[in-house]
């Protein structure tokens, strides 16, 4: 059995248990329901049903039987955009709600599954469920990803990401107005000291550097352009939250649920807007951009009209 014990964040106060487990632990709603139906979820010692509501600050205990090793399942994703494709790489525009690759507890669509369903052959290097994946985006983050189609491309791109030779530009809407309006956050990121499902700035973490610049300021929020030197899990979300400006729509890291609801957001306002790197075969510098996803554009329009 696996288990997690954690307090309910303020942003999930009043949320249904099945929905909250999906957000907190990355479970699919189906798997969350299975865990709840098996009596695997308690709040302050009381067994919960899937439609029960959580209370902020309550202590949540979750136990579940590990699922079998993840595998790539071909599932078509109509909204997955193919930005560029050749014999060596494919650059995709990933929609929110799609994982980069399969993982335990995730039964939803994945980039690799979508590519398999579309007939793409991907490099076989790496773990079976992560073949060809040289970098990842969170399930709730939309935008650009490059996937290697050959072993050579995988090796070259993996090294380029490790050596920080790739330009990654994100756009994010955060709460408040950063002071200064442009700057660098250089703070190590590692596992949260008390919550294994979460990350935090911690002295024992890995070197993490985020550069940001304010593009627009709204009433109570700002649109930022963010350049990453490193690629830690949840890096932008963790750094901006530590800077007291969490991403709008991100209750896991302190986002205001009232503001998210007003803007119609059910995920963090975070988009991988531009990706540039040396082509792994030709060495030519290539650059790709992605427009904002419809839900992000809608939220931005509301902020601009405020």
Steps between C-alpha positions, in 0.01 A plus 500: 500500500601859441381789713512877538404717796456872448295802609228631270621827335281808538445504125324161513261589783157365403630293208365152429735229618544337157577833333744597776693172475544556128651843566709410806641162396464501121247214506248462222141553617437131431791383715411753771147354511642147531718602794208676672257210440755265658493709818849635438429866583438647844470860617591545867438129546159488327466283188400716203273441204590636157235772508586613854656843538840580648569752773808724486752406765353153550742207498461279195627141501504312168597133451490302177633185337772577242389456143696302242793665326378768259499434128443710193137462393409651160230758571421768243512860622330716233620824662867397493666724243793387284714813467796339321585151382797344322693172509667584832262701718138596542402822676152495650266760648367319807155587633422507870381170645755295307802347675839487330523122550324223695547476877355297786150620585456700179250349257437804285650592162874549452717662236667165424164325479366766265805473276472119497132526406596731213756250369821669614804287578696635795855430625519196727770640730399560860249331729229314311227749591717807424648407164616803306405749772787741570300749710153520649213736568260464792158354416343841564755695294443551128748578227809373319683170543758334276511119476789306346420256218851350468762378744748765384247778544416375848865496608579844356187668636532339842853639525388844377233523770747383766762754389239781491545556127126520437301824518170448684263796528177478694219748552321502834232707668582540867320663786604852592786706356857371545743750652727554317301468177786298348757286676654162570399241757798281588384255765547120528194280454441157649229283646287680755628404848161375616302433180647254249251604230615860509824691435650796682798730526730312736872525587555138399329536163648516151632818343204684342505833314198687364510836319175698471383824341161668534324538164167639623357601837132464585291562807637240740699297246789517253594328175864392513750371247718240666834358383618180664867415541416175676207263465392382843160347562243777567786756483299804391210417732733452798718804435210738441319372810818547705515854357144549635351512151351154430367417155134587464292181512759299696349410841778248568747788536275764653291625210177679594203274404262798489711675235538176302122448501439857386734444206356158417828320569520140621880482466802725542547784250831374365596447137820377332499779241835463320757222459834538318794261459764375259349234274652167612598397146578821308613720790281781361338719768122451482232689689129432550217698660155406626195727539315500831249222555134619482441483877813706569409758235148529646640563848743756361219681316303526824800644683558756225134605511503542879 
